[in-house]
Protein backbone atom coordinates (compact mmCIF):
# COMPACT_ATOMS: atom_id res chain seq x y z
CA UNK A 1 0.00 0.00 0.00
CA UNK A 2 1.30 3.45 -0.87
CA UNK A 3 0.29 6.63 0.93
CA UNK A 4 1.39 9.84 -0.76
CA UNK A 5 0.84 13.10 1.11
CA UNK A 6 0.73 16.34 -0.86
CA UNK A 7 0.74 20.05 -0.06
CA UNK A 8 -2.87 21.22 0.24
CA UNK A 9 -4.12 24.59 -0.98
CA UNK A 10 -5.64 25.84 2.30
CA UNK A 11 -4.83 25.75 6.01
CA UNK A 12 -6.38 27.79 8.81
CA UNK A 13 -8.46 29.73 6.26
CA UNK A 14 -5.34 30.87 4.36
CA UNK A 15 -4.47 30.10 0.75
CA UNK A 16 -1.26 28.03 0.78
CA UNK A 17 1.15 28.21 -2.17
CA UNK A 18 3.81 25.87 -0.76
CA UNK A 19 5.56 24.61 2.35
CA UNK A 20 9.20 24.64 3.40
CA UNK A 21 10.04 21.62 5.54
CA UNK A 22 12.97 21.43 7.93
CA UNK A 23 14.00 18.63 10.24
CA UNK A 24 16.68 17.18 12.46
CA UNK A 25 17.70 14.25 10.25
CA UNK A 26 19.23 12.03 12.96
CA UNK A 27 16.22 12.51 15.23
CA UNK A 28 13.80 11.92 12.35
CA UNK A 29 15.46 8.59 11.56
CA UNK A 30 15.32 7.60 15.24
CA UNK A 31 11.65 8.61 15.43
CA UNK A 32 10.79 6.57 12.31
CA UNK A 33 12.54 3.52 13.82
CA UNK A 34 10.68 3.92 17.14
CA UNK A 35 7.34 4.26 15.35
CA UNK A 36 8.09 1.15 13.27
CA UNK A 37 8.99 -0.91 16.35
CA UNK A 38 5.94 0.31 18.29
CA UNK A 39 3.66 -0.56 15.38
CA UNK A 40 5.01 -4.11 15.21
CA UNK A 41 4.24 -4.65 18.89
CA UNK A 42 0.94 -2.77 19.05
CA UNK A 43 -0.49 -4.22 15.83
CA UNK A 44 1.10 -7.68 16.26
CA UNK A 45 2.69 -7.55 12.80
CA UNK A 46 4.70 -10.44 11.39
CA UNK A 47 7.60 -9.40 9.11
CA UNK A 48 6.19 -6.08 7.88
CA UNK A 49 8.03 -4.06 5.27
CA UNK A 50 7.97 -0.26 5.28
CA UNK A 51 9.51 2.66 3.39
CA UNK A 52 9.08 6.25 4.57
CA UNK A 53 10.50 9.37 2.93
CA UNK A 54 9.63 12.93 3.96
CA UNK A 55 10.46 16.03 1.95
CA UNK A 56 12.94 18.60 3.20
CA UNK A 57 13.11 22.08 1.72
CA UNK A 58 10.47 23.85 -0.36
CA UNK A 59 7.54 21.86 -1.78
CA UNK A 60 5.05 23.71 -4.01
CA UNK A 61 1.26 23.39 -3.93
CA UNK A 62 0.33 19.83 -4.95
CA UNK A 63 3.90 18.60 -4.49
CA UNK A 64 4.67 15.41 -2.59
CA UNK A 65 5.56 15.93 1.07
CA UNK A 66 5.65 12.31 2.27
CA UNK A 67 5.63 8.81 0.81
CA UNK A 68 4.83 5.77 2.92
CA UNK A 69 4.87 2.27 1.44
CA UNK A 70 3.91 -0.72 3.58
CA UNK A 71 3.53 -4.44 3.04
CA UNK A 72 2.07 -6.97 5.47
CA UNK A 73 0.59 -10.43 5.35
CA UNK A 74 -3.03 -9.25 5.59
CA UNK A 75 -4.94 -6.33 4.08
CA UNK A 76 -6.28 -5.00 7.41
CA UNK A 77 -2.75 -4.93 8.84
CA UNK A 78 -1.52 -2.90 5.86
CA UNK A 79 -4.14 -0.19 6.39
CA UNK A 80 -3.72 -0.14 10.17
CA UNK A 81 0.08 -0.02 9.83
CA UNK A 82 -0.01 2.82 7.31
CA UNK A 83 -2.44 4.88 9.41
CA UNK A 84 -0.40 4.28 12.59
CA UNK A 85 2.79 5.46 10.86
CA UNK A 86 1.39 8.70 9.44
CA UNK A 87 -0.48 9.63 12.62
CA UNK A 88 2.57 9.04 14.83
CA UNK A 89 4.89 10.93 12.46
CA UNK A 90 2.54 13.92 12.61
CA UNK A 91 2.36 13.73 16.42
CA UNK A 92 6.00 13.39 17.36
CA UNK A 93 8.60 13.48 14.60
CA UNK A 94 10.78 16.63 14.57
CA UNK A 95 9.73 17.93 11.14
CA UNK A 96 8.78 21.60 11.01
CA UNK A 97 6.69 23.47 8.42
CA UNK A 98 6.89 27.02 7.14
CA UNK A 99 3.76 27.72 5.14
CA UNK A 100 3.87 30.14 2.22
CA UNK A 101 0.65 32.03 1.54
CA UNK A 102 -0.79 33.91 -1.40
CA UNK A 103 -0.56 37.63 -0.63
CA UNK A 104 0.74 37.15 2.93
CA UNK A 105 4.04 36.56 4.69
CA UNK A 106 5.12 32.96 5.21
CA UNK A 107 5.03 31.66 8.77
CA UNK A 108 6.42 28.73 10.74
CA UNK A 109 3.70 26.54 12.22
CA UNK A 110 3.89 25.10 15.71
CA UNK A 111 5.87 21.88 15.46
CA UNK A 112 7.26 19.14 17.62
CA UNK A 113 9.54 20.34 20.38
CA UNK A 114 12.88 18.62 20.67
CA UNK A 115 13.50 17.31 24.15
CA UNK A 116 17.12 17.08 25.25
CA UNK A 117 17.72 14.26 27.71
CA UNK A 118 20.40 14.81 30.31
N, C-alpha and C positions, 0 to 999 in steps of 0.2 A: 504494500500500500504506500502510495506517495501522498504526502501533504505538502503543498506549496503555498506559502504565505506571501502575499503581495502588499504593496503600499496602497492603502485606501485613500479615497479622495476627500474624506471629511473626518474630523475628530474634534470633539468638544465644540461643535457648531462653527468650525473654521474650515476653510477650503485648503486642503493640503496639496502641495505641489511636489513634495519629496521628503525624504527623511535621511538624516546623517546618523549612522550608527557608530558607536564607539564601544570598546569593551576592554577588559583585562584578559588577554588571551589565555594565560596560564590558569586563571581562576575559572574562565569559561569552560575550558577542557575538564577541569576537576569537577565542576558543577554537572556537566553532561555525564561524566562517569558515575557520579553519585546518583543522579536521576535514573540512569540505566540500571544500576544495581538495586535501587529501591523498587523499581518497576518489576524486576525479576522476582523479588521476594513478595511484594504486595499482590501481584497478579498471578503468581505461581507459574511463570513462564518457563518452558523447556527449550533451551538452545535458540533464543530469539536472535535475530540479526537486525542491526539498526545503523543508519547513516544519518548524521545531522550536520548541516552546514548553515551558518548564519552570516548574513552580509555584514561587512564592515566598511564604513565610508558612506558616500552619498548614493542613495537609491531613488530614482525618479518615480513619480506616480505610476502605478501599475507594475513597477519593477519587483523582482523577487527578493524578499527579505530573508526567508528561511525555507529550507528544504529538509523534510524528514521522510526517510524511507524505512519501513519496517517489514519484517517477515517473521511469521510465527506458524506454528502447526495448525492453528484453527482461526477461522475468520473473526470470531468474537474477540479473541486475544489480540489480533492485529489492530482492530479499531480501538480497543481499550488501551493498548500499549501506546499507540499514536497519540491519543487524547491525553494520556497521562504525561507523556513527554512534553507536548506543547504547553500544557497548563503549568507544569512545574518549571519549565524554562521561563515562562512569563512571570511567575511568582518570585523566582530566586536567583536567576543567572545574572551576573553583572554585565548586562548589555544595556547601554543608555541610548536614548533617542533624542535627536534635535529635529523638531518638525519645522519644515519650511512652508510658509503660507502665501497664498496669493494676496498681494497688496498689504501684507503685514510683515513685521520682523519675525525671523525664526526664533524659536525658543526651545530650550532643553526641557523635557518632561521629567517628572519625578521618576527616578529609577531605583534599582536595588542598591542599598547601601552596602559597602564593603566593610565587613567586620574583621578587625585585626585581632588575632588571638595572641595573648601574651604567654 
